[in-house]
Amino acid sequence: MKILVSIFLILTMLSACGGGGGNGGAGVETDPPVTVDPDPPITFTTDQIVLDEKTFQVEINGEMRNLAAPTWVNNRTSGTDGFVEYVAARDQGYVVVSGFADGVPFAEVVGTLEFITGPNDITYAGKIDVVSGSATLSAHIDLTLSLGWSFPRLLGSLSAQQLDIYATMDDTGLLNGQVGYNGAYADLKGGVFSTSTDRDGELLGAAFAGTTFYGVLTGTRKY
């Protein structure tokens, strides 16, 4: 009986002190959950791309396909629904998207193109995203639009990643070329865009896709 009384007294004292080694659930501060605020909406409605707050559709092989619902962070997004996998980028003047649809590569670009002329080269602070199987590359890249040719040329490279960009610009501002990556190549389509009349060629956007990789390229002109 004395043993039982002693155990009862010990348990009573521990309970009054908060249960011994536990914290009793009181006075403990925890960090709030980390959340990522999505970017504000940018909308496009064309024959090739429909983009709004709830919809992202792209014409692929003559058919409008629904893409997995995007969550835009820093104007970039990616996703898959098991049939179409993609990566996309956007700004106020354009949207670019590329990926594989049922295993077939696709790339699409829409926006208000702008042709640039002048005696000097134009440089862009660029960013490129590449998806190759389960591997991804996201890197900053300097881009040069050389205007002193009959067809201006866009050039850029990341030697450490074995990545090269070459494209020509036609008289509408449309870019066509290739991206080389680890010995493979993808066709590139893109353009030069502007959101104001006093900043020529402010933005650059492109999408590219090949049999082994796909991705998007964006740039902001250095003034």
C-alpha positions as CSV (number, residue, x, y, z in Angstrom):
1,M,0.0,0.0,0.0
2,K,2.9,2.4,0.8
3,I,4.4,1.7,-2.6
4,L,1.1,2.6,-4.4
5,V,0.7,5.8,-2.4
6,S,4.2,6.8,-3.2
7,I,3.7,6.2,-7.0
8,F,0.5,8.2,-6.8
9,L,2.2,11.1,-5.2
10,I,5.1,11.1,-7.7
11,L,2.7,11.0,-10.7
12,T,0.6,13.9,-9.1
13,M,3.8,16.0,-8.7
14,L,4.9,15.3,-12.3
15,S,1.5,16.2,-13.6
16,A,1.6,19.5,-11.8
17,C,5.0,20.3,-13.2
18,G,4.0,19.7,-16.8
19,G,4.6,16.0,-17.1
20,G,8.3,15.8,-16.7
21,G,10.4,15.9,-19.9
22,G,7.4,16.9,-22.2
23,N,6.6,20.5,-23.2
24,G,2.9,20.1,-22.4
25,G,2.0,21.8,-25.7
26,A,2.3,25.3,-24.2
27,G,4.8,28.1,-24.9
28,V,6.3,26.5,-28.0
29,E,6.7,28.8,-31.0
30,T,6.7,27.3,-34.5
31,D,7.6,28.9,-37.8
32,P,4.6,29.7,-40.1
33,P,4.2,27.5,-43.2
34,V,6.2,28.7,-46.2
35,T,3.9,29.8,-49.1
36,V,4.7,30.9,-52.6
37,D,2.5,33.7,-53.9
38,P,1.6,33.1,-57.6
39,D,2.3,35.8,-60.1
40,P,-0.6,38.0,-61.2
41,P,-2.5,36.8,-64.3
42,I,-1.3,37.5,-67.9
43,T,-3.8,36.5,-70.6
44,F,-3.4,35.6,-74.3
45,T,-6.1,34.4,-76.7
46,T,-4.8,33.3,-80.1
47,D,-5.2,30.4,-82.5
48,Q,-2.1,28.8,-81.1
49,I,-2.3,29.5,-77.4
50,V,-5.1,30.3,-74.9
51,L,-3.9,31.4,-71.5
52,D,-5.9,32.9,-68.7
53,E,-6.3,32.4,-64.9
54,K,-7.9,28.9,-65.3
55,T,-6.9,27.7,-68.8
56,F,-3.6,26.9,-70.6
57,Q,-4.2,25.4,-74.1
58,V,-1.6,25.0,-76.9
59,E,-2.1,23.9,-80.5
60,I,-0.1,20.8,-81.1
61,N,-0.3,19.1,-84.5
62,G,-3.4,21.0,-85.4
63,E,-5.3,20.1,-82.1
64,M,-5.8,22.4,-79.1
65,R,-4.5,20.5,-76.1
66,N,-5.1,21.3,-72.4
67,L,-2.0,21.6,-70.3
68,A,-1.7,20.8,-66.7
69,A,-2.9,23.8,-64.6
70,P,0.0,26.2,-64.3
71,T,1.3,27.9,-61.1
72,W,3.3,30.8,-62.3
73,V,6.3,31.8,-60.2
74,N,8.6,34.5,-61.5
75,N,6.7,34.1,-64.8
76,R,7.7,30.5,-65.2
77,T,5.9,27.3,-64.9
78,S,6.0,23.6,-65.8
79,G,3.8,20.5,-65.4
80,T,2.5,17.2,-66.8
81,D,-0.8,15.4,-67.0
82,G,0.8,12.1,-68.1
83,F,0.2,12.9,-71.8
84,V,1.7,16.3,-72.2
85,E,4.7,17.6,-70.3
86,Y,5.8,21.1,-70.7
87,V,7.8,24.2,-69.5
88,A,6.6,27.7,-70.2
89,A,7.6,31.3,-69.6
90,R,5.7,34.6,-70.1
91,D,5.8,38.3,-69.8
92,Q,3.5,41.2,-70.6
93,G,4.5,40.9,-74.3
94,Y,4.6,37.2,-75.0
95,V,4.3,33.6,-73.9
96,V,6.5,30.7,-74.9
97,V,6.0,27.0,-74.2
98,S,7.6,23.7,-75.2
99,G,7.6,20.1,-74.3
100,F,6.5,16.6,-75.4
101,A,3.0,15.6,-76.3
102,D,2.5,11.8,-76.4
103,G,6.3,11.7,-76.8
104,V,6.4,14.1,-79.8
105,P,8.3,17.4,-79.3
106,F,6.5,20.7,-79.7
107,A,7.3,24.4,-79.2
108,E,5.1,27.5,-79.6
109,V,5.4,31.3,-79.2
110,V,2.9,34.1,-79.3
111,G,3.2,37.8,-78.8
112,T,3.5,41.1,-80.5
113,L,6.8,40.9,-82.5
114,E,9.1,43.9,-83.0
115,F,11.9,44.2,-85.6
116,I,15.0,46.1,-84.5
117,T,17.5,47.9,-86.6
118,G,20.6,49.8,-85.8
119,P,24.4,49.9,-86.1
120,N,25.2,48.3,-82.7
121,D,24.8,44.9,-81.2
122,I,22.1,44.4,-78.5
123,T,22.8,42.4,-75.4
124,Y,20.2,40.7,-73.2
125,A,20.4,39.3,-69.7
126,G,18.9,35.9,-70.4
127,K,17.7,32.8,-68.5
128,I,17.3,29.4,-70.0
129,D,15.5,26.3,-68.7
130,V,16.2,22.9,-70.3
131,V,14.5,19.6,-69.5
132,S,16.3,16.4,-70.7
133,G,14.7,13.3,-69.4
134,S,14.7,13.5,-65.6
135,A,17.5,16.1,-65.6
136,T,16.9,19.8,-65.7
137,L,19.1,22.9,-66.2
138,S,18.2,26.4,-65.2
139,A,20.8,29.0,-65.7
140,H,21.5,32.7,-66.5
141,I,23.0,33.3,-69.9
142,D,24.2,36.4,-71.8
143,L,22.7,36.8,-75.2
144,T,23.8,39.0,-78.1
145,L,21.7,40.1,-81.0
146,S,24.1,41.1,-83.8
147,L,22.5,43.6,-86.1
148,G,25.3,44.0,-88.6
149,W,24.1,41.2,-90.9
150,S,21.6,40.9,-93.6
151,F,19.6,38.8,-91.1
152,P,20.4,39.7,-87.5
153,R,21.8,36.8,-85.5
154,L,21.1,35.8,-81.9
155,L,24.1,34.1,-80.2
156,G,24.7,32.7,-76.7
157,S,26.6,29.8,-75.0
158,L,27.3,28.1,-71.8
159,S,30.5,26.2,-72.4
160,A,30.5,24.3,-69.1
161,Q,27.1,22.9,-69.9
162,Q,27.9,22.3,-73.6
163,L,25.0,24.6,-74.6
164,D,25.0,26.8,-77.7
165,I,22.2,29.1,-79.1
166,Y,22.1,30.3,-82.7
167,A,19.2,31.9,-84.4
168,T,18.4,34.5,-87.2
169,M,15.8,37.2,-87.0
170,D,13.6,38.1,-90.0
171,D,12.1,41.5,-90.8
172,T,9.2,40.9,-88.4
173,G,11.2,40.2,-85.4
174,L,10.7,36.4,-85.5
175,L,13.6,34.2,-84.4
176,N,14.3,30.8,-85.9
177,G,17.3,28.7,-85.1
178,Q,18.7,25.9,-83.0
179,V,19.9,25.1,-79.5
180,G,22.7,22.6,-79.1
181,Y,22.9,20.7,-75.8
182,N,25.3,17.9,-74.9
183,G,25.7,16.9,-78.6
184,A,22.0,17.0,-79.5
185,Y,20.0,19.7,-81.2
186,A,16.5,21.2,-80.9
187,D,14.7,23.6,-83.2
188,L,14.2,27.1,-81.7
189,K,11.4,29.6,-82.5
190,G,10.9,32.9,-80.7
191,G,10.9,36.6,-81.1
192,V,11.8,40.1,-79.9
193,F,9.0,41.9,-78.1
194,S,8.3,45.3,-76.5
195,T,5.8,46.5,-74.0
196,S,6.3,50.3,-74.7
197,T,7.1,52.5,-77.6
198,D,10.2,54.0,-76.1
199,R,12.0,50.8,-75.3
200,D,12.8,49.0,-78.6
201,G,13.3,45.3,-78.3
202,E,12.9,45.3,-74.6
203,L,12.1,41.6,-74.3
204,L,13.2,38.3,-75.9
205,G,11.4,35.0,-75.7
206,A,11.9,31.6,-77.3
207,A,10.9,28.0,-77.0
208,F,12.8,25.0,-78.3
209,A,12.2,21.2,-78.6
210,G,14.1,18.2,-80.0
211,T,13.9,14.5,-79.7
212,T,15.9,14.4,-76.4
213,F,15.3,17.8,-74.7
214,Y,13.1,20.9,-74.7
215,G,13.0,24.2,-72.9
216,V,12.4,28.0,-72.9
217,L,14.7,31.0,-73.2
218,T,13.9,34.6,-72.1
219,G,15.9,37.8,-72.0
220,T,15.7,41.4,-70.9
221,R,17.6,44.0,-72.9
222,K,20.6,45.7,-71.2
223,Y,20.4,49.5,-71.8
